């Protein structure tokens, strides 16, 4: 007696180009929202030069932290962690 295994629906894998296109459109949307926000904030009545100076100083810190976080440090950390996990698993099985 053989049991039939019901076919499960396998989700369609995203192709590389679909991922690239999704990232491109999301970056465009983010840039447009940032532009709208910046234009609104700088032209807001009562905000003035002092407010623009505070925003510019905060943006410099943000830009520096964003650059540091996106230069590959997360990928390097995940690689190191996965190597350690693999070493531990191989030691346990020996």
HELIX and SHEET records of a PDB file:
HELIX    1   1 UNK A   16  UNK A   43  1                                  28    
HELIX    2   2 UNK A   48  UNK A   69  1                                  22    
HELIX    3   3 UNK A   73  UNK A   93  1                                  21    
END                                                                             
